[in-house]
Amino acid sequence: MFEVFDLPVSHKAQEILFPAQLVQAGYLHKFRVTVGDTDVFFEPDEEGSYRAVIDPEKIGTELSGELLADIAAAIEKVLR
């Protein structure tokens, strides 16, 4: 199992650290990022960007689309 690390995310002019973990299953990988009490999985899409995979009922004030996009951008930045 891979270690949990702090993922620095720039969101609304401040930097927030979210606990994250690389999860591998065979040839596939995704990142599990914990936001509050919710685990959000980010997986690569067909274009090589990362998309959030989450239960639609969980998206709200804590998990806005803007925050999820900022987390995906932070993952892409770490991988460069």
C-alpha positions as CSV (number, residue, x, y, z in Angstrom):
1,M,0.0,0.0,0.0
2,F,1.2,3.5,-0.8
3,E,1.9,6.1,1.9
4,V,-0.5,8.9,2.5
5,F,1.0,12.3,1.6
6,D,-0.1,15.9,1.9
7,L,-1.3,17.4,-1.5
8,P,-0.9,21.2,-1.6
9,V,-3.9,22.7,-3.4
10,S,-4.3,26.4,-4.3
11,H,-8.0,27.3,-3.8
12,K,-9.5,30.8,-3.5
13,A,-6.2,32.5,-2.9
14,Q,-5.0,30.1,-0.1
15,E,-3.1,26.9,0.0
16,I,-4.8,23.9,1.6
17,L,-3.2,20.5,2.4
18,F,-5.4,17.5,1.7
19,P,-4.3,13.9,2.6
20,A,-3.9,11.9,-0.5
21,Q,-2.8,8.4,-1.5
22,L,-1.9,6.8,-4.8
23,V,-4.0,3.7,-5.4
24,Q,-2.9,1.1,-8.0
25,A,-4.8,-1.8,-9.4
26,G,-2.9,-3.7,-12.1
27,Y,-2.0,-1.2,-14.9
28,L,-4.5,1.4,-13.6
29,H,-3.9,4.1,-11.0
30,K,-6.0,6.8,-9.3
31,F,-5.5,9.1,-6.4
32,R,-7.7,9.1,-3.2
33,V,-8.0,12.6,-1.8
34,T,-9.8,13.1,1.5
35,V,-11.8,16.3,1.7
36,G,-13.5,16.7,5.0
37,D,-15.1,13.3,5.7
38,T,-15.3,12.3,2.0
39,D,-12.9,10.3,-0.1
40,V,-12.7,11.6,-3.7
41,F,-11.0,9.5,-6.3
42,F,-9.2,11.2,-9.2
43,E,-8.4,9.1,-12.3
44,P,-6.9,9.9,-15.6
45,D,-9.3,10.5,-18.5
46,E,-8.8,9.9,-22.2
47,E,-6.9,13.2,-22.6
48,G,-4.5,12.6,-19.7
49,S,-6.2,15.0,-17.3
50,Y,-7.6,13.9,-14.0
51,R,-11.3,13.8,-13.3
52,A,-13.1,13.4,-10.0
53,V,-15.2,10.3,-9.3
54,I,-17.6,10.9,-6.5
55,D,-21.2,10.1,-5.5
56,P,-23.3,13.1,-7.0
57,E,-25.1,13.4,-3.6
58,K,-21.8,14.4,-2.0
59,I,-21.2,17.4,-4.2
60,G,-22.2,20.5,-2.2
61,T,-20.6,23.3,-0.3
62,E,-17.6,21.2,0.8
63,L,-17.1,19.6,-2.6
64,S,-17.7,22.3,-5.2
65,G,-16.8,21.8,-8.8
66,E,-14.2,24.6,-8.4
67,L,-12.5,22.8,-5.5
68,L,-12.5,19.5,-7.4
69,A,-10.9,21.2,-10.5
70,D,-8.3,22.8,-8.2
71,I,-7.4,19.4,-6.7
72,A,-7.1,17.8,-10.2
73,A,-4.8,20.6,-11.3
74,A,-2.7,20.1,-8.1
75,I,-2.3,16.4,-8.9
76,E,-1.3,17.2,-12.5
77,K,1.3,19.7,-11.2
78,V,2.8,17.2,-8.8
79,L,3.2,14.6,-11.6
80,R,5.2,17.0,-13.9
